[in-house]
């Protein structure tokens, strides 16, 4: 099973959609989503975008593309700092947030 198939199933269940419900929202036949989730078929680009919008995820998340968002990179770096340096960064953020 592809990452897309697994991810589609996961995100669909997170939204509490049945396969038929999701298919209906996309004006698909009732087996289309089942075929995607089993790996028998893959969506066209436009359909992939529609699926992502309906499931409130990115196409990268559906496809299983491992991207680290900027905020995650910053948080990861912050966690690697010693506590003294974390305090300096936190204080600096507080100061910058007060500047208008």
C-alpha positions in Angstrom: 0.0 0.0 0.0 1.4 3.4 -0.9 1.9 6.3 1.5 -0.9 8.1 -0.3 -3.4 5.2 0.2 -2.5 5.0 3.9 -2.6 8.7 4.5 -5.9 9.1 2.7 -7.5 6.5 4.9 -6.0 8.1 8.0 -7.1 11.6 7.2 -10.6 10.5 6.0 -11.1 8.7 9.3 -9.9 11.8 11.2 -12.7 13.7 9.6 -15.1 10.9 10.3 -16.1 10.4 6.7 -17.0 7.0 5.3 -15.5 6.2 1.9 -19.0 6.7 0.4 -19.3 10.1 2.1 -16.0 11.4 0.8 -16.7 10.1 -2.6 -20.1 11.8 -2.7 -18.5 15.1 -1.7 -16.2 14.8 -4.7 -19.0 13.6 -7.0 -17.3 10.2 -7.4 -18.8 6.8 -7.6 -19.0 5.0 -4.3 -16.0 2.8 -5.0 -13.5 5.5 -6.0 -12.2 6.2 -2.5 -12.0 2.5 -1.8 -9.9 2.1 -4.9 -7.6 4.9 -3.9 -7.2 3.5 -0.4 -6.4 0.0 -1.7 -3.8 1.4 -4.1 -5.7 0.2 -7.2 -6.1 3.8 -8.5 -4.5 7.2 -7.9 -6.2 10.5 -8.3 -5.5 13.1 -11.0 -3.8 16.2 -9.8 -7.0 18.2 -9.6 -8.7 15.5 -7.6 -5.7 15.3 -5.3 -6.1 19.0 -4.6 -9.8 18.6 -4.0 -9.2 15.7 -1.6 -6.6 17.7 0.4 -9.0 20.7 0.7 -11.9 18.5 1.9 -9.7 16.8 4.4 -8.0 20.0 5.5 -4.5 18.8 4.8 -1.8 19.6 2.3 -1.2 17.6 -0.8 2.3 16.9 0.7 0.7 15.4 3.7 -1.6 13.2 1.6 1.3 12.0 -0.6 3.6 11.4 2.4 6.2 14.0 1.4 8.3 14.5 4.5 8.6 18.3 4.8 9.6 20.1 8.0 7.8 23.4 8.3 9.8 26.4 9.4 8.2 26.5 12.8 9.1 22.9 13.4 12.7 23.6 12.4 12.8 26.5 14.9 11.3 24.5 17.7 13.6 21.6 17.0 16.6 23.9 17.2 15.3 25.6 20.4 14.9 22.2 22.1 18.6 21.4 21.4 19.8 24.5 23.2 20.9 24.4 26.8 18.3 25.9 29.3 20.4 29.2 29.7 20.3 29.8 25.9 16.6 28.8 25.7 15.9 31.5 28.3 17.8 34.1 26.1 15.8 33.1 23.0 12.5 33.3 25.0 13.3 36.7 26.4 14.3 38.0 22.9 11.0 36.8 21.5 9.1 38.5 24.3 11.0 41.8 23.6 10.4 41.5 19.8 6.6 40.9 20.4 6.3 44.2 22.3 7.8 46.2 19.4 5.1 47.6 17.2 
